[in-house]
């Protein structure tokens, strides 16, 4: 089960992030593929094996250059996960 976002057109409900900064929404829709979905991080594939290969390809540079700031975000995310584990607030 994934996250659900309900959108409506309203001038009184701007899109903002957690700090209140303005944002934009891109909504793309299509026909269901009726295929298995495996997702982790920025990758969406059909199987866990394909996800592992995508991460290996990314780490080796086969998917293009590094994204500026990605390593810093990864380190911060790992630190936040560790803090949640230590505090007992980890939900997974």
C-alpha positions as CSV (number, residue, x, y, z in Angstrom):
1,X,0.0,0.0,0.0
2,X,1.4,3.3,-1.0
3,X,0.9,6.9,0.0
4,X,-2.3,8.6,-1.1
5,X,-2.5,12.2,-2.2
6,X,-5.8,13.8,-2.8
7,X,-5.7,16.8,-5.2
8,X,-8.3,19.4,-5.9
9,X,-8.3,22.7,-7.8
10,X,-8.4,25.6,-5.2
11,X,-6.8,29.0,-5.0
12,X,-7.0,28.7,-1.2
13,X,-4.8,25.6,-1.0
14,X,-1.3,26.2,-2.3
15,X,1.2,23.4,-2.5
16,X,3.9,23.8,0.1
17,X,6.6,21.7,1.7
18,X,7.2,21.1,5.4
19,X,8.9,24.5,5.8
20,X,6.2,26.4,3.9
21,X,8.1,26.9,0.7
22,X,6.0,26.9,-2.5
23,X,6.0,23.8,-4.7
24,X,4.5,22.4,-7.9
25,X,2.7,19.2,-8.7
26,X,3.0,17.2,-11.8
27,X,0.2,14.7,-12.2
28,X,0.7,11.9,-14.8
29,X,-1.9,9.2,-15.3
30,X,-2.2,6.2,-17.5
31,X,-3.6,2.7,-17.9
32,X,-2.7,0.2,-15.2
33,X,0.1,-2.1,-16.4
34,X,-1.0,-5.1,-14.3
35,X,2.6,-6.0,-13.6
36,X,4.5,-6.5,-10.3
37,X,6.0,-3.3,-8.9
38,X,9.2,-3.1,-6.8
39,X,10.3,0.3,-5.7
40,X,13.1,1.7,-3.5
41,X,14.5,5.2,-3.5
42,X,14.3,6.8,-7.0
43,X,13.9,3.5,-8.8
44,X,10.7,1.6,-9.8
45,X,11.2,-1.8,-11.4
46,X,9.3,-5.1,-11.6
47,X,11.5,-7.2,-9.3
48,X,13.9,-6.9,-6.4
49,X,16.6,-8.3,-8.6
50,X,16.0,-5.4,-11.1
51,X,16.2,-2.9,-8.3
52,X,19.5,-4.3,-7.1
53,X,20.8,-4.1,-10.7
54,X,19.6,-0.5,-11.0
55,X,21.4,0.5,-7.8
56,X,24.5,-1.3,-8.9
57,X,24.4,0.5,-12.3
58,X,23.8,3.9,-10.6
59,X,26.7,3.4,-8.1
60,X,29.0,2.4,-10.9
61,X,28.1,5.4,-13.0
62,X,26.4,3.5,-15.8
63,X,23.2,5.7,-15.3
64,X,25.0,9.0,-15.8
65,X,26.8,11.3,-13.5
66,X,26.3,11.8,-9.8
67,X,23.5,14.0,-8.7
68,X,24.8,17.1,-6.9
69,X,24.1,16.8,-3.2
70,X,22.9,13.1,-3.4
71,X,25.6,11.7,-1.2
72,X,25.0,14.4,1.5
73,X,21.2,13.6,1.4
74,X,22.0,9.9,1.7
75,X,24.2,10.4,4.7
76,X,21.6,12.6,6.4
77,X,18.9,10.1,5.7
78,X,20.9,7.3,7.1
79,X,21.6,9.4,10.2
80,X,17.9,10.1,10.6
81,X,17.0,6.4,10.3
82,X,19.6,5.6,12.9
83,X,18.2,8.2,15.3
84,X,14.7,6.8,14.8
85,X,15.9,3.3,15.5
86,X,17.6,4.4,18.7
87,X,14.6,6.3,19.9
88,X,12.2,3.4,19.1
89,X,10.1,5.5,16.8
90,X,11.0,3.5,13.6
91,X,7.7,2.4,12.0
92,X,9.0,-0.2,9.5
